[in-house]
Amino acid sequence: MTSPAATRTPRDSEAIVADLMMPHQANGLKQPSVFGGVIMGMVDRCAALAAMRHSGGQVTTLSIDRILFKEPIRVGEMVEIRSRVVFVGRTSMAVVAQVYAENMSTGVRRHTNECWLTFVHLDEHGQPATVPPLKVETAEDRHMHDLAAKRREQALAGG
């Protein structure tokens, strides 16, 4: 059993990944935007960092439950991803990642994506391991925790 000292908040797990989008990351359309797979890879890395921070060890992606591409991201924009653990089970963690694109010339920043992922904490033998408890402190933490709990219930029910 994990000691109370190991309890962590969503804020404790927050991870940030940022990068400038370059021409080799764009699709070949007349008005090119960054490939969705580039963003998905960045999201997976950032969310894994949050899960590793929370669990204190290695993790593996169990699922990318939802990724919503609300707006295209253009070459030359800076992409920033912020992720945090919002729910924990016995060996798994739900992580939400928010994606922002910033026009470096104008400073205009847009929320372009939201992604939900599930990670499993692994022990030194690569087997599922117990996850430290999550301490929900703020109203936003409670809201995200409740959303994640509902998503988990639906997934376990097969819907």
Secondary structure by P-SEA (a helix, b strand, c coil): cccccccccccccbbbbbbbbccccccccccccccaaaaaaaaaaaaaaaaaaaacbbbbbcccccccccccccccbbbbbbbbbccccccbbbbbbbbbbbccccccccccbbbbbbbbbbcccccbbbbcbbbbccaaaaaaaaaaaaaaaaaaacc
